[in-house]
Amino acid sequence: LSGLASIDIPKNVNSIESNVFESCSKLEAIHVSEENKYYMANEGVLLSKGDRALLIACPCNKKGMYSIPYGVTSIIERA
């Protein structure tokens, strides 16, 4: 996993552990199927879908600046 630059989360994933990407030191972006009912990506960052209130993971090697979207009220530890 440490060599992954990006990851695609398919539509049928309904649970992701909070530290699942922790060892992915080269991860630049997370992509989520638009058909996924639980998760979404915003500029390569993983968020809860629906209320978009939870920031779940920001890739360790994400390039550039990232502005947390309006409506995010919680950020998972080590996100």
N, CA, C and O atoms as a printed pandas DataFrame, in Angstrom:
     atom_number atom_name residue_name chain_id  residue_number  x_coord  y_coord  z_coord
0              1         N          LEU        A               1    0.802   -1.216    0.000
1              2        CA          LEU        A               1    0.000    0.000    0.000
2              3         C          LEU        A               1    0.838    1.271    0.000
3              4         O          LEU        A               1    0.368    2.314   -0.456
4              5         N          SER        A               2    2.047    1.209    0.491
5              6        CA          SER        A               2    2.844    2.422    0.622
6              7         C          SER        A               2    3.180    3.074   -0.720
7              8         O          SER        A               2    3.532    4.253   -0.748
8              9         N          GLY        A               3    3.082    2.341   -1.831
9             10        CA          GLY        A               3    3.406    2.886   -3.138
10            11         C          GLY        A               3    2.233    3.452   -3.911
11            12         O          GLY        A               3    2.418    3.961   -5.016
12            13         N          LEU        A               4    1.034    3.378   -3.363
13            14        CA          LEU        A               4   -0.157    3.868   -4.076
14            15         C          LEU        A               4   -0.123    5.380   -4.243
15            16         O          LEU        A               4    0.142    6.107   -3.286
16            17         N          ALA        A               5   -0.392    5.859   -5.463
17            18        CA          ALA        A               5   -0.499    7.295   -5.708
18            19         C          ALA        A               5   -1.956    7.743   -5.666
19            20         O          ALA        A               5   -2.247    8.888   -5.320
20            21         N          SER        A               6   -2.877    6.835   -6.022
21            22        CA          SER        A               6   -4.299    7.154   -5.951
22            23         C          SER        A               6   -5.071    5.861   -5.689
23            24         O          SER        A               6   -4.568    4.759   -5.905
24            25         N          ILE        A               7   -6.284    6.028   -5.226
25            26        CA          ILE        A               7   -7.131    4.877   -4.951
26            27         C          ILE        A               7   -8.550    5.200   -5.389
27            28         O          ILE        A               7   -9.017    6.329   -5.238
28            29         N          ASP        A               8   -9.229    4.200   -5.933
29            30        CA          ASP        A               8  -10.618    4.338   -6.362
30            31         C          ASP        A               8  -11.498    3.524   -5.431
31            32         O          ASP        A               8  -11.290    2.323   -5.259
32            33         N          ILE        A               9  -12.470    4.172   -4.837
33            34        CA          ILE        A               9  -13.412    3.496   -3.950
34            35         C          ILE        A               9  -14.682    3.235   -4.745
35            36         O          ILE        A               9  -15.318    4.175   -5.221
36            37         N          PRO        A              10  -15.060    1.963   -4.896
37            38        CA          PRO        A              10  -16.238    1.634   -5.707
38            39         C          PRO        A              10  -17.557    1.948   -4.996
39            40         O          PRO        A              10  -17.588    2.320   -3.823
40            41         N          LYS        A              11  -18.632    1.784   -5.746
41            42        CA          LYS        A              11  -19.964    2.145   -5.256
42            43         C          LYS        A              11  -20.442    1.296   -4.084
43            44         O          LYS        A              11  -21.258    1.766   -3.292
44            45         N          ASN        A              12  -19.964    0.069   -3.949
45            46        CA          ASN        A              12  -20.493   -0.832   -2.929
46            47         C          ASN        A              12  -19.780   -0.754   -1.580
47            48         O          ASN        A              12  -20.145   -1.496   -0.668
48            49         N          VAL        A              13  -18.781    0.112   -1.414
49            50        CA          VAL        A              13  -18.088    0.251   -0.133
50            51         C          VAL        A              13  -18.960    1.076    0.806
51            52         O          VAL        A              13  -19.379    2.185    0.472
52            53         N          ASN        A              14  -19.230    0.510    2.003
53            54        CA          ASN        A              14  -20.106    1.230    2.945
54            55         C          ASN        A              14  -19.443    1.484    4.293
55            56         O          ASN        A              14  -20.063    2.053    5.192
56            57         N          SER        A              15  -18.176    1.064    4.442
57            58        CA          SER        A              15  -17.468    1.287    5.698
58            59         C          SER        A              15  -15.972    1.413    5.421
59            60         O          SER        A              15  -15.387    0.589    4.717
60            61         N          ILE        A              16  -15.365    2.451    5.982
61            62        CA          ILE        A              16  -13.931    2.671    5.836
62            63         C          ILE        A              16  -13.370    2.997    7.209
63            64         O          ILE        A              16  -13.847    3.913    7.879
64            65         N          GLU        A              17  -12.359    2.250    7.627
65            66        CA          GLU        A              17  -11.717    2.500    8.916
66            67         C          GLU        A              17  -11.032    3.866    8.899
67            68         O          GLU        A              17  -10.555    4.305    7.853
68            69         N          SER        A              18  -10.981    4.524   10.020
69            70        CA          SER        A              18  -10.465    5.886   10.086
70            71         C          SER        A              18   -8.988    6.009    9.716
71            72         O          SER        A              18   -8.574    7.068    9.244
72            73         N          ASN        A              19   -8.188    4.981    9.909
73            74        CA          ASN        A              19   -6.756    5.089    9.619
74            75         C          ASN        A              19   -6.311    4.196    8.460
75            76         O          ASN        A              19   -5.135    3.846    8.369
76            77         N          VAL        A              20   -7.223    3.831    7.589
77            78        CA          VAL        A              20   -6.929    2.878    6.523
78            79         C          VAL        A              20   -5.842    3.372    5.557
79            80         O          VAL        A              20   -5.127    2.549    4.985
80            81         N          PHE        A              21   -5.700    4.662    5.364
81            82        CA          PHE        A              21   -4.727    5.190    4.412
82            83         C          PHE        A              21   -3.446    5.684    5.099
83            84         O          PHE        A              21   -2.593    6.286    4.445
84            85         N          GLU        A              22   -3.306    5.444    6.371
85            86        CA          GLU        A              22   -2.196    5.962    7.156
86            87         C          GLU        A              22   -0.819    5.532    6.633
87            88         O          GLU        A              22    0.128    6.318    6.682
88            89         N          SER        A              23   -0.697    4.318    6.143
89            90        CA          SER        A              23    0.601    3.834    5.653
90            91         C          SER        A              23    0.830    4.135    4.169
91            92         O          SER        A              23    1.833    3.707    3.598
92            93         N          CYS        A              24   -0.081    4.858    3.555
93            94        CA          CYS        A              24    0.018    5.184    2.120
94            95         C          CYS        A              24    0.734    6.521    1.951
95            96         O          CYS        A              24    0.105    7.531    1.636
96            97         N          SER        A              25    2.042    6.527    2.161
97            98        CA          SER        A              25    2.816    7.768    2.183
98            99         C          SER        A              25    2.903    8.479    0.829
99           100         O          SER        A              25    3.218    9.667    0.780
100          101         N          LYS        A              26    2.630    7.776   -0.259
101          102        CA          LYS        A              26    2.695    8.395   -1.588
102          103         C          LYS        A              26    1.309    8.726   -2.153
103          104         O          LYS        A              26    1.191    9.172   -3.294
104          105         N          LEU        A              27    0.278    8.509   -1.362
105          106        CA          LEU        A              27   -1.092    8.745   -1.819
106          107         C          LEU        A              27   -1.332   10.230   -2.076
107          108         O          LEU        A              27   -1.136   11.064   -1.193
108          109         N          GLU        A              28   -1.757   10.547   -3.298
109          110        CA          GLU        A              28   -2.023   11.923   -3.704
110          111         C          GLU        A              28   -3.507   12.232   -3.826
111          112         O          GLU        A              28   -3.919   13.381   -3.663
112          113         N          ALA        A              29   -4.319   11.205   -4.114
113          114        CA          ALA        A              29   -5.744   11.463   -4.339
114          115         C          ALA        A              29   -6.585   10.226   -4.051
115          116         O          ALA        A              29   -6.167    9.091   -4.280
116          117         N          ILE        A              30   -7.774   10.486   -3.545
117          118        CA          ILE        A              30   -8.775    9.448   -3.323
118          119         C          ILE        A              30   -9.938    9.763   -4.258
119          120         O          ILE        A              30  -10.425   10.893   -4.303
120          121         N          HIS        A              31  -10.376    8.752   -5.002
121          122        CA          HIS        A              31  -11.499    8.904   -5.922
122          123         C          HIS        A              31  -12.620    7.974   -5.459
123          124         O          HIS        A              31  -12.364    6.853   -5.018
124          125         N          VAL        A              32  -13.858    8.446   -5.563
125          126        CA          VAL        A              32  -15.003    7.651   -5.123
126          127         C          VAL        A              32  -16.031    7.599   -6.245
127          128         O          VAL        A              32  -16.319    8.613   -6.882
128          129         N          SER        A              33  -16.578    6.421   -6.480
129          130        CA          SER        A              33  -17.641    6.276   -7.470
130          131         C          SER        A              33  -18.792    7.214   -7.115
131          132         O          SER        A              33  -19.179    7.314   -5.950
132          133         N          GLU        A              34  -19.331    7.892   -8.107
133          134        CA          GLU        A              34  -20.472    8.785   -7.874
134          135         C          GLU        A              34  -21.700    8.029   -7.398
135          136         O          GLU        A              34  -22.619    8.618   -6.829
136          137         N          GLU        A              35  -21.715    6.716   -7.633
137          138        CA          GLU        A              35  -22.837    5.884   -7.213
138          139         C          GLU        A              35  -22.723    5.428   -5.761
139          140         O          GLU        A              35  -23.651    4.811   -5.238
140          141         N          ASN        A              36  -21.604    5.719   -5.102
141          142        CA          ASN        A              36  -21.438    5.330   -3.706
142          143         C          ASN        A              36  -22.386    6.168   -2.844
143          144         O          ASN        A              36  -22.430    7.391   -2.976
144          145         N          LYS        A              37  -23.130    5.518   -1.976
145          146        CA          LYS        A              37  -24.144    6.179   -1.146
146          147         C          LYS        A              37  -23.576    6.772    0.139
147          148         O          LYS        A              37  -24.248    7.568    0.795
148          149         N          TYR        A              38  -22.346    6.398    0.512
149          150        CA          TYR        A              38  -21.806    6.768    1.813
150          151         C          TYR        A              38  -20.631    7.739    1.774
151          152         O          TYR        A              38  -20.412    8.495    2.720
152          153         N          TYR        A              39  -19.878    7.716    0.682
153          154        CA          TYR        A              39  -18.658    8.515    0.592
154          155         C          TYR        A              39  -18.608    9.309   -0.706
155          156         O          TYR        A              39  -19.253    8.971   -1.698
156          157         N          MET        A              40  -17.811   10.386   -0.661
157          158        CA          MET        A              40  -17.568   11.199   -1.849
158          159         C          MET        A              40  -16.155   11.759   -1.746
159          160         O          MET        A              40  -15.559   11.776   -0.669
160          161         N          ALA        A              41  -15.632   12.212   -2.871
161          162        CA          ALA        A              41  -14.319   12.852   -2.885
162          163         C          ALA        A              41  -14.487   14.299   -3.309
163          164         O          ALA        A              41  -15.301   14.622   -4.175
164          165         N          ASN        A              42  -13.705   15.160   -2.688
165          166        CA          ASN        A              42  -13.656   16.575   -3.045
166          167         C          ASN        A              42  -12.190   16.916   -3.231
167          168         O          ASN        A              42  -11.429   16.948   -2.264
168          169         N          GLU        A              43  -11.789   17.171   -4.472
169          170        CA          GLU        A              43  -10.393   17.471   -4.792
170          171         C          GLU        A              43   -9.440   16.403   -4.247
171          172         O          GLU        A              43   -8.339   16.715   -3.793
172          173         N          GLY        A              44   -9.880   15.132   -4.297
173          174        CA          GLY        A              44   -9.043   14.021   -3.869
174          175         C          GLY        A              44   -9.092   13.717   -2.388
175          176         O          GLY        A              44   -8.371   12.839   -1.914
176          177         N          VAL        A              45   -9.934   14.431   -1.642
177          178        CA          VAL        A              45  -10.079   14.249   -0.198
178          179         C          VAL        A              45  -11.381   13.503    0.066
179          180         O          VAL        A              45  -12.397   13.785   -0.569
180          181         N          LEU        A              46  -11.360   12.558    0.994
181          182        CA          LEU        A              46  -12.519   11.714    1.294
182          183         C          LEU        A              46  -13.430   12.355    2.333
183          184         O          LEU        A              46  -12.988   12.742    3.415
184          185         N          LEU        A              47  -14.720   12.461    1.980
185          186        CA          LEU        A              47  -15.738   13.043    2.855
186          187         C          LEU        A              47  -16.930   12.113    2.958
187          188         O          LEU        A              47  -17.132   11.245    2.109
188          189         N          SER        A              48  -17.724   12.303    4.013
189          190        CA          SER        A              48  -18.997   11.591    4.093
190          191         C          SER        A              48  -19.928   12.185    3.045
191          192         O          SER        A              48  -19.858   13.373    2.733
192          193         N          LYS        A              49  -20.788   11.350    2.515
193          194        CA          LYS        A              49  -21.727   11.805    1.490
194          195         C          LYS        A              49  -23.052   12.150    2.164
195          196         O          LYS        A              49  -23.333   11.670    3.263
196          197         N          GLY        A              50  -23.839   12.951    1.535
197          198        CA          GLY        A              50  -25.116   13.355    2.119
198          199         C          GLY        A              50  -24.942   14.699    2.789
199          200         O          GLY        A              50  -25.073   15.741    2.147
200          201         N          ASP        A              51  -24.648   14.681    4.075
201          202        CA          ASP        A              51  -24.467   15.941    4.803
202          203         C          ASP        A              51  -23.085   16.558    4.584
203          204         O          ASP        A              51  -22.891   17.744    4.851
204          205         N          ARG        A              52  -22.138   15.779    4.107
205          206        CA          ARG        A              52  -20.761   16.232    3.844
206          207         C          ARG        A              52  -20.130   16.871    5.083
207          208         O          ARG        A              52  -19.286   17.759    4.962
208          209         N          ALA        A              53  -20.532   16.427    6.251
209          210        CA          ALA        A              53  -20.086   17.038    7.496
210          211         C          ALA        A              53  -18.807   16.440    8.054
211          212         O          ALA        A              53  -18.207   17.013    8.962
212          213         N          LEU        A              54  -18.378   15.300    7.530
213          214        CA          LEU        A              54  -17.223   14.602    8.094
214          215         C          LEU        A              54  -16.105   14.488    7.067
215          216         O          LEU        A              54  -16.296   13.912    5.996
216          217         N          LEU        A              55  -14.936   15.039    7.393
217          218        CA          LEU        A              55  -13.748   14.868    6.563
218          219         C          LEU        A              55  -13.049   13.622    7.105
219          220         O          LEU        A              55  -12.627   13.587    8.261
220          221         N          ILE        A              56  -12.932   12.600    6.253
221          222        CA          ILE        A              56  -12.449   11.296    6.684
222          223         C          ILE        A              56  -10.964   11.115    6.432
223          224         O          ILE        A              56  -10.249   10.607    7.296
224          225         N          ALA        A              57  -10.490   11.522    5.262
225          226        CA          ALA        A              57   -9.077   11.317    4.937
226          227         C          ALA        A              57   -8.597   12.321    3.902
227          228         O          ALA        A              57   -9.262   12.576    2.898
228          229         N          CYS        A              58   -7.429   12.880    4.172
229          230        CA          CYS        A              58   -6.732   13.725    3.214
230          231         C          CYS        A              58   -5.417   13.004    2.902
231          232         O          CYS        A              58   -4.637   12.730    3.814
232          233         N          PRO        A              59   -5.165   12.698    1.643
233          234        CA          PRO        A              59   -3.956   11.952    1.282
234          235         C          PRO        A              59   -2.673   12.614    1.797
235          236         O          PRO        A              59   -2.527   13.835    1.739
236          237         N          CYS        A              60   -1.760   11.801    2.294
237          238        CA          CYS        A              60   -0.489   12.287    2.856
238          239         C          CYS        A              60    0.331   13.101    1.864
239          240         O          CYS        A              60    1.030   14.035    2.256
240          241         N          ASN        A              61    0.251   12.755    0.587
241          242        CA          ASN        A              61    1.085   13.385   -0.425
242          243         C          ASN        A              61    0.270   14.283   -1.362
243          244         O          ASN        A              61    0.666   14.514   -2.504
244          245         N          LYS        A              62   -0.865   14.787   -0.877
245          246        CA          LYS        A              62   -1.713   15.663   -1.695
246          247         C          LYS        A              62   -0.938   16.925   -2.036
247          248         O          LYS        A              62   -0.286   17.516   -1.175
248          249         N          LYS        A              63   -1.011   17.332   -3.292
249          250        CA          LYS        A              63   -0.293   18.508   -3.763
250          251         C          LYS        A              63   -1.149   19.769   -3.600
251          252         O          LYS        A              63   -2.372   19.716   -3.729
252          253         N          GLY        A              64   -0.508   20.883   -3.320
253          254        CA          GLY        A              64   -1.179   22.174   -3.263
254          255         C          GLY        A              64   -1.982   22.389   -1.996
255          256         O          GLY        A              64   -1.908   21.612   -1.044
256          257         N          MET        A              65   -2.743   23.455   -2.014
257          258        CA          MET        A              65   -3.575   23.838   -0.873
258          259         C          MET        A              65   -4.930   23.146   -0.970
259          260         O          MET        A              65   -5.373   22.776   -2.058
260          261         N          TYR        A              66   -5.575   22.977    0.166
261          262        CA          TYR        A              66   -6.929   22.426    0.205
262          263         C          TYR        A              66   -7.747   23.237    1.189
263          264         O          TYR        A              66   -7.355   23.420    2.342
264          265         N          SER        A              67   -8.878   23.718    0.727
265          266        CA          SER        A              67   -9.798   24.449    1.601
266          267         C          SER        A              67  -10.904   23.507    2.034
267          268         O          SER        A              67  -11.590   22.914    1.202
268          269         N          ILE        A              68  -11.071   23.375    3.323
269          270        CA          ILE        A              68  -12.120   22.507    3.848
270          271         C          ILE        A              68  -13.471   23.083    3.416
271          272         O          ILE        A              68  -13.748   24.262    3.638
272          273         N          PRO        A              69  -14.310   22.245    2.799
273          274        CA          PRO        A              69  -15.589   22.730    2.286
274          275         C          PRO        A              69  -16.525   23.215    3.392
275          276         O          PRO        A              69  -16.486   22.733    4.524
276          277         N          TYR        A              70  -17.353   24.169    3.033
277          278        CA          TYR        A              70  -18.385   24.653    3.950
278          279         C          TYR        A              70  -19.275   23.478    4.337
279          280         O          TYR        A              70  -19.621   22.659    3.486
280          281         N          GLY        A              71  -19.640   23.389    5.576
281          282        CA          GLY        A              71  -20.513   22.321    6.051
282          283         C          GLY        A              71  -19.786   21.221    6.791
283          284         O          GLY        A              71  -20.414   20.442    7.508
284          285         N          VAL        A              72  -18.453   21.140    6.631
285          286        CA          VAL        A              72  -17.694   20.140    7.370
286          287         C          VAL        A              72  -17.650   20.586    8.832
287          288         O          VAL        A              72  -17.191   21.683    9.152
288          289         N          THR        A              73  -18.136   19.710    9.704
289          290        CA          THR        A              73  -18.173   20.030   11.130
290          291         C          THR        A              73  -17.242   19.159   11.956
291          292         O          THR        A              73  -16.978   19.461   13.120
292          293         N          SER        A              74  -16.735   18.064   11.356
293          294        CA          SER        A              74  -15.841   17.147   12.075
294          295         C          SER        A              74  -14.748   16.645   11.147
295          296         O          SER        A              74  -14.971   16.432    9.955
296          297         N          ILE        A              75  -13.572   16.463   11.711
297          298        CA          ILE        A              75  -12.452   15.903   10.976
298          299         C          ILE        A              75  -11.928   14.731   11.791
299          300         O          ILE        A              75  -11.594   14.876   12.967
300          301         N          ILE        A              76  -11.860   13.579   11.158
301          302        CA          ILE        A              76  -11.380   12.379   11.840
302          303         C          ILE        A              76   -9.910   12.574   12.224
303          304         O          ILE        A              76   -9.123   13.107   11.441
304          305         N          GLU        A              77   -9.556   12.145   13.411
305          306        CA          GLU        A              77   -8.172   12.230   13.875
306          307         C          GLU        A              77   -7.245   11.562   12.868
307          308         O          GLU        A              77   -7.525   10.466   12.381
308          309         N          ARG        A              78   -6.150   12.228   12.564
309          310        CA          ARG        A              78   -5.147   11.788   11.596
310          311         C          ARG        A              78   -5.650   11.802   10.153
311          312         O          ARG        A              78   -5.064   11.150    9.289
312          313         N          ALA        A              79   -6.706   12.521    9.891
313          314        CA          ALA        A              79   -7.235   12.628    8.528
314          315         C          ALA        A              79   -6.223   13.286    7.633
315          316         O          ALA        A              79   -6.478   13.469    6.443
